[in-house]
Amino acid sequence: MFHTLVQCVLFLVTVYWSRWWYTRRTVQLLKYLPGPRTYPFIGSMYVLPGMDTSLYLPALINLTGAYESPYCVWLGPVPVVIVSTAEHVRTILTAPETVEKASFYRFTPLRGIFSLPAHKWRIHRKVIQPSFKQSILRDFIPLFEKKANRMVQALSEIADSEQEFDIYRYTARCTLDMIFATTLGADMHIQDTPTAFGYLTVLEELFEIVTIRAVNIFLHPQWIYRWTAVYRKEVKALEEFFRPSKVVLAKNTSSESTPGMENGKHFNLVEHLKSSLDDKDDIEHELNTIIFAGNETSAMTVANTLLLLAMHPHVQEKLFAELNVHRESEVNYETLKNLNYLEMVLKESLRLLPIAAVVGRRTTAELVVGGHRLPANIDVIVDIYNIHRNPKYWGPDADCFRPERFESLRYDPYTLLPFSAGPRNCVGLRYAWISMKIMLLKVLTHYRIETDLRLEDLRMKIALTMKISNGHMVRLRSRK
């Protein structure tokens, strides 16, 4: 037994020092970066809060507050560099050496353009881009309005009561309904049959698992991970996560489609993917990515915005005055484009509560950032949350909800990153912007939103995206 133990220890030490020898260039370059103290084997993992995802954001805030950008945290023998200034972020998000996504994205089930290797991502981006042309998005507006009206109708069942509820449950069903009816061309009437998919119920659990695995290097090797209880939970959740794309592929036919128009013809993304990509798995991966991204980003942002407006009644009433002019009229693209205060409110909501607290890239060659030379083949994290809250960029009230700051503030585009930036930014940005404006227009012209929560009461956690642990708890009052 003693000899076996000695052999295991010698094996681990040999592996550790072998890795150090092969990565000595990396170690040599990164030793000049600030960061928490490192120790053999564990690196600086002691600064991370284990498996409690509600503690990841406070840990990030503390690290960025303690060390200048760029700084380095070692997850055992694996270095991660974190940047938190506009200058450094611009370099990371635009440099050809950092087009690849960070290695931890391999743990997500989003294997489409969200996390593809750069050579495949370029091909898939060109294939998917046409589905988000302005001409197609304009034709989606009646469907967006129809689905938003259905959400307003569903909300009427709980309005004018003293019961608090999580409005995200409604916005999530609405955005999922929208993505099926528009881009995917298969109207599933999700809001009329809310139990049709367990999809929405597994998202949070699934992406918490992904986040925990990304941070814990002992869960990185698949042969170890497969023996854990976390893996068994993930397998079960993935069955539900993959189900909608399979349903779309089975249901989608030209006669059933209700998508937008392109050159006078119906544009069907599913058929377009089938004709452009040879691999059936690639098609399913892209559909999984589009369904998640089209649903999660818009649903969370609308719910966040409604909660922030409930906390700030004076902002809500000012926005209502702008929106109420269009309460009875049919929504069109020009109307949405001219809702200036709504645009400011959405930007401020996305600044304070971004969908992703961080995004990651991977270096494929050495790169100079802020006077430091970063080595090739390391992950670099862009700290969006702290950039969005930095008083240097946003003034002394950076932690406050004040949409009016966008009236006159000339801000660096790399200080506001709700949809990332650079060549790998969100392909569905304009789709999300239109759908969110319509949802807010409909809800706020029908209801006054109230809450007992204050901004300082919100408890945030990172589960790939950033979520409010204590929910979007509100009450509704009908506007007469």
C-alpha positions as CSV (number, residue, x, y, z in Angstrom):
1,M,0.0,0.0,0.0
2,F,2.8,2.4,1.0
3,H,4.7,1.7,-2.3
4,T,1.5,2.3,-4.3
5,L,1.0,5.6,-2.6
6,V,4.6,6.6,-3.3
7,Q,4.3,5.7,-6.9
8,C,1.1,7.8,-7.3
9,V,2.8,10.8,-5.7
10,L,5.9,10.4,-7.9
11,F,3.6,10.1,-10.9
12,L,1.7,13.3,-10.1
13,V,5.0,15.2,-9.4
14,T,6.4,14.0,-12.7
15,V,3.3,15.2,-14.6
16,Y,3.4,18.5,-12.8
17,W,7.0,19.3,-13.6
18,S,6.7,17.9,-17.1
19,R,3.9,20.4,-17.7
20,W,5.9,23.2,-16.2
21,W,8.8,22.4,-18.5
22,Y,6.7,22.5,-21.6
23,T,5.0,25.7,-20.5
24,R,8.0,27.5,-19.2
25,R,7.7,30.2,-21.8
26,T,4.1,30.9,-20.6
27,V,5.3,31.0,-17.0
28,Q,8.1,33.3,-17.9
29,L,5.8,35.8,-19.6
30,L,3.0,35.7,-17.0
31,K,5.2,36.1,-14.0
32,Y,5.3,39.9,-14.6
33,L,1.5,40.2,-14.4
34,P,-0.2,41.1,-11.1
35,G,-2.5,38.5,-9.5
36,P,-3.0,36.4,-6.3
37,R,-0.1,34.4,-5.0
38,T,0.3,31.0,-6.6
39,Y,1.3,27.7,-4.9
40,P,2.4,24.4,-6.4
41,F,-0.4,22.2,-7.8
42,I,-3.3,24.5,-6.7
43,G,-2.0,27.7,-8.3
44,S,-4.3,30.4,-6.9
45,M,-7.5,28.3,-6.8
46,Y,-7.9,29.2,-3.2
47,V,-9.4,32.5,-4.2
48,L,-12.3,30.8,-5.9
49,P,-15.5,29.9,-3.9
50,G,-15.9,26.2,-4.9
51,M,-19.3,25.2,-6.3
52,D,-21.5,28.0,-5.1
53,T,-22.2,30.0,-8.2
54,S,-23.7,32.9,-6.2
55,L,-20.2,33.6,-4.9
56,Y,-18.5,33.8,-8.3
57,L,-19.4,37.4,-9.0
58,P,-18.3,38.7,-5.6
59,A,-15.0,36.9,-6.2
60,L,-14.6,38.5,-9.6
61,I,-15.4,42.0,-8.2
62,N,-12.8,41.5,-5.4
63,L,-10.1,40.3,-7.8
64,T,-10.6,43.2,-10.3
65,G,-10.7,45.6,-7.4
66,A,-7.4,44.3,-6.0
67,Y,-5.3,43.9,-9.2
68,E,-4.7,46.1,-12.2
69,S,-5.6,44.9,-15.7
70,P,-4.4,42.6,-17.1
71,Y,-3.9,40.2,-14.1
72,C,-3.5,36.5,-13.9
73,V,-5.2,33.8,-11.9
74,W,-3.8,30.3,-12.0
75,L,-6.3,27.4,-11.8
76,G,-3.8,24.8,-10.7
77,P,-1.3,24.7,-13.7
78,V,-3.7,26.5,-16.0
79,P,-3.4,30.3,-16.3
80,V,-6.3,32.6,-16.9
81,V,-5.7,36.3,-17.7
82,I,-8.4,38.8,-16.9
83,V,-8.8,42.3,-18.5
84,S,-11.0,45.0,-17.2
85,T,-10.2,48.3,-19.1
86,A,-11.6,49.5,-22.5
87,E,-8.2,49.7,-24.0
88,H,-7.3,46.1,-23.1
89,V,-10.8,44.8,-24.1
90,R,-10.5,46.4,-27.5
91,T,-7.3,44.5,-28.1
92,I,-8.7,41.2,-27.0
93,L,-12.0,41.4,-28.9
94,T,-10.5,42.7,-32.2
95,A,-7.1,41.1,-32.5
96,P,-6.7,38.3,-35.0
97,E,-4.7,36.4,-32.3
98,T,-7.8,36.2,-30.2
99,V,-10.6,35.2,-32.5
100,E,-10.8,31.7,-30.9
101,K,-13.2,31.3,-28.0
102,A,-11.8,30.4,-24.6
103,S,-11.3,26.7,-23.9
104,F,-13.9,26.5,-21.2
105,Y,-16.7,27.0,-23.8
106,R,-16.1,23.4,-24.8
107,F,-18.1,22.4,-21.7
108,T,-21.3,24.2,-22.9
109,P,-23.9,22.4,-25.1
110,L,-23.8,25.4,-27.4
111,R,-21.6,24.0,-30.2
112,G,-22.8,26.3,-33.0
113,I,-21.3,29.7,-33.9
114,F,-21.2,30.6,-30.2
115,S,-18.2,28.4,-29.5
116,L,-17.0,27.0,-32.9
117,P,-13.3,27.0,-33.8
118,A,-12.6,30.1,-35.9
119,H,-12.2,28.3,-39.2
120,K,-15.7,26.8,-38.9
121,W,-17.2,29.8,-37.2
122,R,-16.4,32.0,-40.3
123,I,-18.3,29.6,-42.6
124,H,-21.3,29.2,-40.2
125,R,-21.5,32.9,-39.6
126,K,-21.9,33.6,-43.3
127,V,-24.6,31.0,-43.5
128,I,-26.6,32.4,-40.5
129,Q,-26.1,36.1,-41.1
130,P,-28.8,36.4,-43.8
131,S,-31.6,35.4,-41.4
132,F,-31.0,38.7,-39.5
133,K,-31.2,41.1,-42.4
134,Q,-33.2,44.2,-41.7
135,S,-35.7,43.3,-44.5
136,I,-36.5,40.0,-42.8
137,L,-36.6,41.5,-39.3
138,R,-39.2,44.1,-40.5
139,D,-41.4,41.3,-41.6
140,F,-41.1,39.6,-38.2
141,I,-42.6,42.6,-36.4
142,P,-46.3,41.5,-36.7
143,L,-45.3,38.1,-35.2
144,F,-43.4,39.8,-32.4
145,E,-46.4,42.0,-31.7
146,K,-48.8,39.0,-31.7
147,K,-46.6,37.1,-29.2
148,A,-46.1,40.1,-27.0
149,N,-49.9,40.7,-26.9
150,R,-50.3,37.0,-25.9
151,M,-47.9,37.6,-23.0
152,V,-49.9,40.7,-21.9
153,Q,-53.1,38.6,-22.0
154,A,-51.5,35.9,-19.8
155,L,-50.3,38.6,-17.3
156,S,-53.9,39.8,-17.0
157,E,-54.6,36.7,-15.0
158,I,-52.3,37.7,-12.2
159,A,-52.5,41.5,-12.4
160,D,-54.2,43.7,-9.8
161,S,-53.6,41.2,-7.0
162,E,-51.2,41.5,-4.1
163,Q,-49.4,38.4,-5.3
164,E,-45.7,38.8,-6.2
165,F,-44.4,36.7,-9.0
166,D,-41.3,36.2,-11.1
167,I,-42.0,37.9,-14.4
168,Y,-39.1,36.2,-16.1
169,R,-41.3,33.1,-16.3
170,Y,-43.6,35.0,-18.6
171,T,-40.9,36.8,-20.7
172,A,-39.0,33.5,-21.2
173,R,-42.1,31.8,-22.6
174,C,-42.8,34.8,-24.8
175,T,-39.3,35.0,-26.3
176,L,-39.2,31.2,-26.9
177,D,-42.6,31.5,-28.6
178,M,-41.1,34.3,-30.8
179,I,-38.0,32.5,-31.9
180,F,-40.0,29.5,-33.0
181,A,-42.6,31.5,-34.8
182,T,-40.1,33.8,-36.6
183,T,-36.5,32.6,-37.3
184,L,-37.3,28.9,-37.0
185,G,-40.6,29.1,-39.0
186,A,-42.4,26.7,-36.8
187,D,-45.1,28.3,-34.6
188,M,-45.3,26.1,-31.5
189,H,-47.7,28.3,-29.5
190,I,-45.5,27.9,-26.4
191,Q,-47.4,30.5,-24.4
192,D,-50.6,28.6,-24.9
193,T,-49.1,25.3,-23.8
194,P,-46.5,26.3,-21.2
195,T,-45.8,22.7,-20.1
196,A,-45.1,21.6,-23.7
197,F,-41.3,21.8,-23.0
198,G,-39.4,21.3,-19.9
199,Y,-36.7,23.3,-21.8
200,L,-37.0,26.5,-19.7
201,T,-36.9,24.6,-16.4
202,V,-33.5,22.9,-17.2
203,L,-31.6,26.0,-18.5
204,E,-30.5,27.3,-15.1
205,E,-29.4,23.9,-13.8
206,L,-27.6,23.0,-17.0
207,F,-25.6,26.2,-17.2
208,E,-24.8,26.2,-13.5
209,I,-23.2,22.8,-14.1
210,V,-21.2,24.2,-17.1
211,T,-19.9,27.1,-15.0
212,I,-18.9,24.9,-12.0
213,R,-17.0,22.6,-14.4
214,A,-15.3,25.5,-16.1
215,V,-13.9,26.9,-12.9
216,N,-13.0,23.5,-11.3
217,I,-10.0,22.1,-13.2
218,F,-10.4,18.7,-11.5
219,L,-13.7,18.3,-13.4
220,H,-12.1,19.1,-16.8
221,P,-10.9,15.6,-17.7
222,Q,-13.9,13.8,-19.1
223,W,-12.8,10.4,-17.6
224,I,-13.0,11.9,-14.1
225,Y,-16.1,14.0,-14.8
226,R,-18.1,11.0,-16.0
227,W,-18.0,9.5,-12.5
228,T,-19.5,12.5,-10.8
229,A,-23.1,13.2,-9.7
230,V,-22.9,16.5,-11.6
231,Y,-22.3,14.6,-14.9
232,R,-25.5,12.5,-14.3
233,K,-27.5,15.7,-13.7
234,E,-26.0,17.2,-16.9
235,V,-26.9,14.1,-19.1
236,K,-30.5,14.3,-17.9
237,A,-30.8,18.1,-18.5
238,L,-29.2,17.8,-22.0
239,E,-32.0,15.5,-23.1
240,E,-34.5,18.3,-22.6
241,F,-32.1,21.0,-23.9
242,F,-31.7,19.2,-27.2
243,R,-35.4,18.4,-27.7
244,P,-36.7,21.6,-29.2
245,S,-34.2,21.5,-32.1
246,K,-35.3,17.9,-32.9
247,V,-38.9,19.0,-32.8
248,V,-38.2,21.9,-35.2
249,L,-36.4,19.7,-37.7
250,A,-39.2,17.2,-37.6
251,K,-42.0,19.8,-37.9
252,N,-40.4,22.2,-40.3
253,T,-41.9,22.1,-43.8
254,S,-42.4,24.9,-46.3
255,S,-46.2,24.7,-45.9
256,E,-46.0,25.2,-42.1
257,S,-43.4,27.9,-42.1
258,T,-44.2,31.5,-41.1
259,P,-40.9,33.3,-41.4
260,G,-39.9,36.6,-42.9
261,M,-39.5,37.5,-46.6
262,E,-36.3,37.8,-48.6
263,N,-36.4,39.0,-52.3
264,G,-40.2,38.4,-52.3
265,K,-39.8,34.8,-51.1
266,H,-40.3,33.3,-47.6
267,F,-36.9,32.9,-45.9
268,N,-36.7,29.7,-43.9
269,L,-33.6,29.4,-41.7
270,V,-34.0,25.7,-41.2
271,E,-34.2,25.0,-44.9
272,H,-31.3,27.4,-45.5
273,L,-29.2,25.5,-43.0
274,K,-30.1,22.2,-44.6
275,S,-29.0,23.5,-48.0
276,S,-25.8,25.1,-46.7
277,L,-24.4,22.7,-44.2
278,D,-23.8,19.1,-45.0
279,D,-23.5,17.7,-41.5
280,K,-26.9,17.1,-39.7
281,D,-25.1,17.5,-36.4
282,D,-23.9,21.0,-37.4
283,I,-27.5,21.9,-38.2
284,E,-28.8,20.7,-34.8
285,H,-25.9,22.5,-33.0
286,E,-26.8,25.8,-34.7
287,L,-30.5,25.4,-33.9
288,N,-29.7,24.7,-30.3
289,T,-27.5,27.8,-30.2
290,I,-30.2,30.0,-31.9
291,I,-33.0,28.8,-29.6
292,F,-31.0,29.4,-26.5
293,A,-29.5,32.7,-27.5
294,G,-32.7,34.0,-29.0
295,N,-34.6,33.1,-25.9
296,E,-32.3,33.7,-22.9
297,T,-30.8,37.1,-23.8
298,S,-34.0,38.8,-24.7
299,A,-36.1,37.2,-21.9
300,M,-33.6,38.0,-19.2
301,T,-33.0,41.6,-20.4
302,V,-36.8,42.4,-20.5
303,A,-37.3,40.9,-17.1
304,N,-34.3,42.8,-15.7
305,T,-35.6,46.0,-17.3
306,L,-39.1,45.6,-15.9
307,L,-37.7,44.9,-12.4
308,L,-35.4,48.0,-12.6
309,L,-38.4,50.1,-13.7
310,A,-40.5,48.8,-10.8
311,M,-37.7,50.0,-8.5
312,H,-37.6,53.4,-10.1
313,P,-41.2,54.6,-10.6
314,H,-40.2,58.1,-11.9
315,V,-38.3,56.4,-14.7
316,Q,-41.2,54.1,-15.4
317,E,-43.6,57.0,-15.7
318,K,-41.4,59.0,-18.0
319,L,-41.0,55.9,-20.2
320,F,-44.8,55.3,-20.1
321,A,-45.4,58.9,-21.4
322,E,-43.2,58.1,-24.4
323,L,-44.8,54.7,-25.1
324,N,-48.4,55.5,-24.4
325,V,-48.7,57.5,-27.6
326,H,-48.4,54.2,-29.5
327,R,-50.6,52.1,-27.3
328,E,-53.4,51.6,-29.8
329,S,-51.4,51.9,-33.0
330,E,-49.9,49.1,-34.9
331,V,-46.2,48.7,-34.2
332,N,-43.8,49.3,-37.1
333,Y,-40.0,49.7,-37.5
334,E,-40.0,53.5,-37.7
335,T,-42.0,53.7,-34.4
336,L,-39.5,51.5,-32.7
337,K,-36.5,53.4,-34.1
338,N,-37.9,56.7,-32.7
339,L,-38.5,55.5,-29.1
340,N,-35.4,57.3,-27.8
341,Y,-36.0,57.0,-24.1
342,L,-36.8,53.3,-24.3
343,E,-33.4,52.9,-26.0
344,M,-31.7,54.7,-23.1
345,V,-33.6,52.6,-20.6
346,L,-32.5,49.3,-22.3
347,K,-28.9,50.4,-22.5
348,E,-28.9,51.3,-18.9
349,S,-30.5,48.0,-17.9
350,L,-27.9,46.1,-20.0
351,R,-25.1,48.2,-18.4
352,L,-26.1,47.5,-14.8
353,L,-27.2,43.9,-15.4
354,P,-25.4,42.5,-18.5
355,I,-26.5,39.1,-19.8
356,A,-22.9,37.8,-19.5
357,A,-20.7,39.0,-16.6
358,V,-17.7,37.8,-18.6
359,V,-16.8,36.5,-22.1
360,G,-13.7,34.5,-23.0
361,R,-11.2,34.4,-25.8
362,R,-8.0,32.2,-26.4
363,T,-4.7,33.4,-27.8
364,T,-3.3,31.6,-30.8
365,A,-0.1,33.6,-30.8
366,E,1.7,35.9,-28.5
367,L,0.0,39.3,-28.0
368,V,0.9,42.6,-26.3
369,V,-1.8,43.9,-24.0
370,G,-1.2,47.0,-21.9
371,G,2.5,46.7,-22.2
372,H,2.5,43.0,-21.2
373,R,3.3,40.2,-23.7
374,L,0.7,37.5,-23.3
375,P,1.7,33.9,-24.3
376,A,0.0,31.8,-26.9
377,N,-2.6,29.2,-26.0
378,I,-4.0,30.8,-22.8
379,D,-7.6,31.9,-22.0
380,V,-8.3,35.6,-21.6
381,I,-11.4,36.7,-19.7
382,V,-13.1,40.1,-20.5
383,D,-14.6,41.3,-17.2
384,I,-17.8,43.0,-18.6
385,Y,-19.5,43.4,-15.2
386,N,-16.8,45.6,-13.7
387,I,-16.2,47.6,-16.9
388,H,-19.9,48.4,-16.9
389,R,-19.7,49.6,-13.3
390,N,-16.4,51.5,-13.5
391,P,-16.8,55.2,-12.4
392,K,-13.9,56.1,-14.7
393,Y,-16.3,55.4,-17.6
394,W,-19.7,56.0,-16.2
395,G,-19.2,58.7,-13.5
396,P,-19.6,58.6,-9.7
397,D,-23.1,57.2,-9.9
398,A,-22.0,54.2,-12.0
399,D,-23.9,51.8,-9.6
400,C,-27.2,53.7,-10.0
401,F,-29.9,53.2,-12.6
402,R,-30.0,56.5,-14.5
403,P,-31.0,56.1,-18.2
404,E,-30.5,59.9,-18.8
405,R,-26.7,59.4,-18.7
406,F,-27.0,58.2,-22.4
407,E,-28.5,61.6,-23.4
408,S,-25.2,63.4,-23.4
409,L,-22.4,60.9,-22.4
410,R,-20.0,60.1,-25.2
411,Y,-18.8,56.6,-24.2
412,D,-16.2,54.3,-25.6
413,P,-18.1,51.4,-27.4
414,Y,-15.8,49.0,-25.5
415,T,-17.1,50.1,-22.2
416,L,-20.6,48.9,-23.0
417,L,-20.6,45.2,-24.1
418,P,-24.0,43.6,-23.6
419,F,-23.7,41.7,-26.9
420,S,-19.9,41.5,-26.8
421,A,-18.0,43.3,-29.7
422,G,-15.6,42.7,-32.5
423,P,-16.0,40.1,-35.2
424,R,-17.5,37.5,-32.8
425,N,-20.2,39.7,-31.4
426,C,-23.8,38.6,-31.2
427,V,-25.2,37.8,-34.7
428,G,-28.8,38.3,-33.5
429,L,-28.2,41.8,-32.0
430,R,-30.8,43.6,-34.1
431,Y,-33.4,40.8,-33.7
432,A,-33.0,41.0,-29.9
433,W,-33.3,44.8,-29.9
434,I,-36.6,44.8,-31.9
435,S,-38.2,42.0,-30.0
436,M,-37.3,43.5,-26.6
437,K,-38.6,46.9,-27.5
438,I,-42.0,45.5,-28.6
439,M,-42.3,43.4,-25.4
440,L,-41.6,46.4,-23.2
441,L,-43.9,48.6,-25.2
442,K,-46.8,46.2,-24.8
443,V,-46.3,45.4,-21.1
444,L,-45.7,49.0,-19.9
445,T,-48.6,50.5,-21.7
446,H,-50.9,48.0,-20.1
447,Y,-49.5,47.6,-16.6
448,R,-47.7,49.6,-13.9
449,I,-44.9,47.5,-12.4
450,E,-44.3,47.4,-8.6
451,T,-41.8,45.7,-6.4
452,D,-40.5,45.6,-2.8
453,L,-37.0,44.9,-4.0
454,R,-34.3,47.5,-4.1
455,L,-31.2,47.4,-6.3
456,E,-29.0,46.6,-3.4
457,D,-31.2,43.6,-2.5
458,L,-30.4,41.7,-5.7
459,R,-28.3,38.6,-5.3
460,M,-26.5,37.7,-8.5
461,K,-25.0,34.5,-9.7
462,I,-23.1,33.4,-12.7
463,A,-24.4,30.4,-14.6
464,L,-22.8,31.1,-18.0
465,T,-25.2,34.1,-18.1
466,M,-25.7,36.3,-15.1
467,K,-28.9,35.7,-13.2
468,I,-30.8,37.2,-10.2
469,S,-30.9,34.5,-7.5
470,N,-33.9,36.0,-5.7
471,G,-35.9,36.4,-8.8
472,H,-37.7,39.2,-10.7
473,M,-40.4,39.5,-8.1
474,V,-43.0,42.1,-9.1
475,R,-46.7,43.0,-8.9
476,L,-48.8,44.4,-11.7
477,R,-51.5,47.2,-11.7
478,S,-53.6,47.6,-14.8
479,R,-53.4,51.0,-16.5
480,K,-56.9,52.3,-17.3
